[in-house]
Structure formats: C-alpha cells, structure tokens
C-alpha cells in the first residue's frame, strides 16, 4: 500500500528576544560577535533559516522517499502485469524499469501550479544561492530546494490523495 500522507517538518528558532539582545550587546560592547552569529543562525542552515522566515514547512524527507519508493514499485508491478497480458513467454521480453526523473526547475516543461512557483520565488529572493529541481514518476511531481549538499522537499502537486493531508 502506498503511503497516503506526507508529513511536514517544522524548523523553529528557539531563542527569545532577550537572548538575541544579549548576544547583540556582547558584540557591540565587548566586540565578541561569535555568540551573536550563533544565535542568529540558531544551528539552522541558510536554507532552513529562509524557510523559518517565510513560515514554509517542508515535506518530511523520509515520507517523500518512502512514497517515491512505493510508487516506483507499484509502477513496475503495473508495467510487468501489462506486459504479461501481451506476451506469452515472460522470459522473451525486456521490461524497462521506472525511475524518478530529476530535472532542474528551469528545464521542467510541464505546468507547475502558481502556489508552488510562489514558494520557489520567495525562497530564492531570501536565499539567492538556492537551486530547484522537480522529481517525478509520470505524475506526483515534487519540488526540491537545494543549497550545497542540502536538499529539502518543498511541495508536491497533481496528487489527489495528498490534498488536505499535508
């Protein structure tokens, strides 16, 4: 059975305004800016900080990967069963493997909903170094934001089973 709910991940800043003010004073008065730099980042990456600022909750990576795996298996099973229906001897044909294709956003030529593009625009404006890619297996495209080695799944569309469940 294919996973029918992909949870969202929450990045949060756990610092109070007082803690931020303290580290700012330490920088201004003492010239010690390490604490301020740490507090400003709060242990989050540049991409995670941008998502916090925009109040965007990315998709849970494990749920996305589990869904992609289960969809791939289901597509391969469907392809195999269709091939069996047309071929008498299964050993005599080659069955192509389905895979999740990855394309840079700028190379993706299918329509993308405006709400997805809006999130990408907001993220890019705050975090200019980010790039985007679309991953899909016939349908169910996922938009991922990538910065350095970090990949965060931002949105999924064309999947009625997820509507109202994200």
C-alpha positions as CSV (number, residue, x, y, z in Angstrom):
1,X,0.0,0.0,0.0
2,X,1.3,3.4,-1.0
3,X,1.8,6.0,1.7
4,X,-1.1,8.4,1.6
5,X,0.2,11.1,3.9
6,X,3.4,13.1,3.8
7,X,4.0,15.0,7.0
8,X,5.6,18.4,7.1
9,X,8.8,19.2,9.0
10,X,9.0,22.3,11.3
11,X,12.1,24.3,11.6
12,X,11.9,26.6,14.6
13,X,14.1,29.2,16.2
14,X,14.2,28.6,19.9
15,X,15.7,31.9,21.0
16,X,13.9,34.6,22.9
17,X,14.2,38.2,22.1
18,X,16.2,38.7,25.3
19,X,18.8,36.1,24.3
20,X,19.2,37.8,20.9
21,X,19.5,41.2,22.6
22,X,22.1,39.9,25.0
23,X,24.3,38.5,22.2
24,X,23.9,41.7,20.2
25,X,25.1,43.7,23.3
26,X,28.1,41.3,23.7
27,X,29.1,42.0,20.1
28,X,28.6,45.8,20.4
29,X,30.1,46.4,23.8
30,X,32.8,43.6,24.0
31,X,33.5,43.1,20.4
32,X,32.6,39.4,20.9
33,X,30.4,38.5,17.9
34,X,30.6,34.7,17.9
35,X,27.6,34.4,20.2
36,X,25.6,36.8,18.1
37,X,26.4,34.8,14.9
38,X,25.5,31.6,16.6
39,X,22.2,33.0,18.0
40,X,21.3,34.4,14.6
41,X,21.7,31.1,13.0
42,X,20.4,29.0,16.0
43,X,22.0,25.9,14.5
44,X,20.0,26.1,11.3
45,X,21.4,26.2,7.8
46,X,20.9,29.2,5.5
47,X,18.1,27.3,3.6
48,X,16.4,26.3,6.9
49,X,16.6,29.9,8.2
50,X,14.9,31.1,4.9
51,X,12.1,28.6,5.4
52,X,11.6,29.7,9.0
53,X,11.5,33.3,8.0
54,X,8.9,32.5,5.2
55,X,7.0,30.2,7.5
56,X,7.3,27.4,4.9
57,X,7.1,23.9,6.4
58,X,9.0,21.5,4.0
59,X,7.9,17.9,3.5
60,X,9.3,15.2,5.7
61,X,12.2,13.7,3.7
62,X,11.6,10.1,4.9
63,X,8.0,10.3,3.9
64,X,8.9,11.6,0.5
65,X,11.5,8.9,-0.1
66,X,9.1,6.2,1.2
67,X,6.4,7.4,-1.1
68,X,8.7,7.6,-4.1
69,X,9.9,4.0,-3.5
70,X,6.4,2.6,-3.1
71,X,5.2,4.4,-6.2
72,X,8.2,3.1,-8.2
73,X,7.4,-0.5,-7.1
74,X,3.7,0.0,-7.9
75,X,4.5,1.3,-11.4
76,X,6.9,-1.5,-12.1
77,X,4.4,-4.1,-10.9
78,X,1.7,-2.5,-13.2
79,X,4.1,-2.5,-16.2
80,X,5.0,-6.1,-15.5
81,X,1.4,-7.2,-15.3
82,X,0.5,-5.3,-18.5
83,X,3.5,-6.9,-20.3
84,X,2.5,-10.4,-19.1
85,X,-1.0,-9.8,-20.6
86,X,0.5,-9.2,-24.1
87,X,3.4,-11.7,-24.1
88,X,3.0,-15.4,-23.8
89,X,6.6,-16.1,-22.6
90,X,7.7,-13.5,-20.0
91,X,11.4,-14.5,-20.5
92,X,11.3,-13.2,-24.0
93,X,10.9,-9.5,-23.4
94,X,12.7,-6.7,-21.7
95,X,10.8,-4.7,-19.1
96,X,12.1,-1.2,-18.7
97,X,12.5,0.0,-15.1
98,X,10.6,3.0,-13.9
99,X,12.5,5.7,-12.1
100,X,12.0,9.1,-10.5
101,X,13.3,11.6,-13.0
102,X,15.1,14.7,-11.7
103,X,15.1,17.9,-13.7
104,X,16.2,21.4,-12.9
105,X,13.2,23.7,-12.5
106,X,14.2,25.8,-15.5
107,X,14.3,22.6,-17.7
108,X,10.9,21.3,-16.5
109,X,8.4,22.0,-19.3
110,X,5.1,20.8,-17.7
111,X,2.8,23.3,-15.9
112,X,3.5,24.0,-12.3
113,X,0.8,25.4,-10.1
114,X,1.2,29.1,-9.1
115,X,1.3,28.3,-5.3
116,X,4.4,26.1,-5.9
117,X,6.1,28.7,-8.1
118,X,5.3,31.3,-5.4
119,X,7.1,29.3,-2.7
120,X,10.2,28.9,-5.0
121,X,10.2,32.7,-5.7
122,X,10.0,33.6,-2.0
123,X,12.8,31.2,-1.1
124,X,15.1,32.4,-4.0
125,X,14.6,36.0,-3.0
126,X,15.8,35.3,0.6
127,X,18.3,32.7,-0.3
128,X,19.8,33.5,-3.7
129,X,22.2,30.6,-3.9
130,X,19.4,28.0,-3.8
131,X,18.5,26.0,-6.9
132,X,15.4,23.9,-7.5
133,X,14.6,20.6,-9.1
134,X,11.5,18.7,-9.9
135,X,11.3,14.9,-9.3
136,X,8.5,12.9,-10.8
137,X,7.5,9.4,-11.8
138,X,4.8,10.1,-14.5
139,X,2.9,12.2,-12.0
140,X,3.2,13.3,-8.4
141,X,5.9,15.9,-9.0
142,X,7.9,17.1,-6.0
143,X,9.7,20.4,-5.9
144,X,13.0,20.3,-4.0
145,X,15.2,23.2,-2.9
146,X,18.9,22.6,-3.0
147,X,21.7,24.6,-1.3
148,X,25.1,23.0,-1.3
149,X,24.7,19.4,-0.1
150,X,21.3,20.1,1.5
151,X,18.1,19.1,-0.3
152,X,14.7,20.0,1.1
153,X,11.4,18.9,-0.4
154,X,9.1,22.0,-0.6
155,X,5.9,20.9,-2.3
156,X,4.1,18.1,-4.2
157,X,1.2,18.6,-6.7
158,X,-1.0,16.5,-9.0
159,X,-1.6,14.0,-6.3
160,X,-5.2,14.0,-5.1
161,X,-4.5,11.5,-2.3
162,X,-2.4,14.2,-0.6
163,X,-4.8,17.1,-0.9
164,X,-5.8,18.3,2.5
165,X,-3.4,15.9,4.2
166,X,-0.2,18.0,4.1
